[in-house]
Structures are given as structure tokens and as C-alpha cells.
Amino acid sequence: MIKQYGWLEALTKAFAPHARAGHVPGRVVAQHRDGYQVMTDEGELRAKASGRLFHKAREADHPAVGDWAALSLNLVERTATIHAILPRSSVFVRRAADSIQTLQVIAANIDVAFVVTSLNADLNPRRIERYLAAAWQSGARPVVVLTKSDLAEDSQEQADAIAALAAGCPVLTVSARQGLGLDALLAHVAPGETCVLIGSSGVGKSTLVNALLGEDRMATREIREADDQGRHTTSHRQMVLLPGGGLLLDTPGIREVGLIEAEEGLGVVFDDIERLIETCKFNDCGHAGEPGCAVRAALDSGALDAGRWANFQKLGAELAAVEAKAERLAKDAERRRLAGLQKAYRASKKDAKGGLDSAGRRRT
């Protein structure tokens, strides 16, 4: 059963210590507020993390959909306990909305990241660049999927414009309602491989899942006519088998993706700009008014789109700010730790001194 869900012989070695402990392998296929669903050779079971795993793990180390886990089973109650997570081959993360340091895992062990957006008023090249940077950083192969092609006046022209900024990754146009482009999309996911759909609410991710499966598995909702925006229709992360033998993970809509340690991802998405910067006359060029600035020349000639340059600067500044703040928080935490140790040391010395008389002899 688990071979259908991507289990490879290469995982057997990593799992060996857990097998000796009497645990069995399984894959997390759904995540809910109160627990998980795991697929095992005994079928699908409800699962929760063990107390030890829950309390010791950082947020990013908690089980996530796509993870391979070491489990103990209760087949009478059809439940399982997750004791450990196997090392991840790839991971898609975002910064928690209320924390600069806390990471949330969106998907683990993914092979293909479908960056989904629609060919309506919500089409936003700058948002696509952000998603692509995060997708490249995850370790998965990104593919841009432009949905609702039946509603576009010239879908090919729009696809060509997106392809120009997509860092060489494939750009597909599909119409889930008309069944157009679905075979081309499925061709990017080999049997046993796992793909994930990433995109804002209302771009048609759940409708696309239903079309690929040939059934209404995911709930959908019409977008608002006023602004072509949608509301969240997927309430949890869930992995499903595709007809061709691949696996697909649908996630709740992500309106904003925070970039975390994504220098490599940004470098891939904006490779043209980085190569342009290397040709500036001065290594420390600020790209404002310096002589011999290749960036300014490209902007003035129209060879470099001003919006793309502005987004490159924005995402780079965002990443630098996140890293700087994380570094400051880490230093503050270390200072508090050292202050606590010094306070405890002084208290212990005071207690030791209080146990001696005026001649330095231990009181009885």
C-alpha cells in the first residue's frame, strides 16, 4: 500500500533504526486541527503525534502532509501514534503570520510544485515571482499553471508573458471546467511522485483537483465578481492519488508567502537581473545614478521591466530584513540565557557564603 504513496527502497535504510524499535512506516496524507491521517500497509488510520515528539519538536519539525513517519499502530481502534519523522528530501515552508522566527511546513517530500494562478483580473506577475522563488527554494521542480484559460481573450499571449519571467520552468494553460490542458499537466508527475498546488484563494486549485480526479472530491466556491478574488474552500491539507499513479497535495490558499532563507530561489527566478548586475562597472554599484550601471541602462532602454526590478529589490529587502531580525532575536535570546546563568551563579555563591561563620567555618 505505501509503495503507491511513494515509498522507495532508499527510505528503508533511513527507517532501519525505527524498525528495530518496533515501529512501522507510514505517510501523512492529511492534516486536520486535531490530528492527522496516515497511510500504512494496514490502510489509512487516524494519527496523533506522541507526547515526546510534540513537546520536543520545533514548529517546523512537527508532522506535515507528505512526511514519512515511524508509527505504532492500534489496529483495533484504527489509530496510530507518530513517534518520529524521517529526513525530508524537500520541504515547502512559510513564515508563521504571528512570528518572525517560526516556520510552518506546507508540504514535505514533494517532487513538483505547481504554482497556480488564474487568467482573470487576479493574474499578478509579481506574485508569481514570489511563489516561484519559494518553490525553487523548496527543492521541488516548479511548474506554472494558468487556470481558467477559457475566460481569457488571449491565453497564449498571457502565457508567453509569464514564461518570460518564469526562470525557464514550464508554463501551462488549463481550463478545468472544459478539461483543456489536463493531460499536459499530469505528464509532469511520474508514478509515485508527489506534487503540490500552491496559489492564492480563488485561482481554481480545488476545481483543478476535481477535474484531475474526475470527481467532486474538493469543495469549491464561486469567486466574487467585484474583484475576481476567492475565499478559502480547502479547509485542510490533503494528499490524493492521481489516475496516472502520481500523488497530489491540495493546500489551503496562501495569500502571502514569506521568504525564508531563499537566496537560491531568488537567484534562480531573477537570474537575468543578477547576471546584469555582474556587468555593472563598479562592484558596489547602488544602481541609482552611478556611471556604467548596467541595470539603469537596461531600465532606460526597456530591456529590463521596471516592475520586475522593483519586485527584485522588494523581495531582496524583505529577505534581508527577515534574516537581520532573526539574527537579532537569536542574539537577544543568547544574552538572556547568559544573564540567567550569571544570576544563578551569583545566587549559588550567596547561598554558599551564607553557610559559613565569621571565621569561614561551616555552620552546623
Helices and strands as residue ranges (DSSP letters): G 2-5, H 10-20, E 24-32, E 35-40, E 43-49, H 51-56, G 59-61, E 68-74, E 79-85, E 91-95, E 103-108, E 112-118, H 125-138, E 141-147, G 149-151, H 155-163, E 171-173, H 182-186, E 194-198, H 205-213, E 237-241, E 247-250, H 263-269, H 271-277, H 294-301, H 306-354
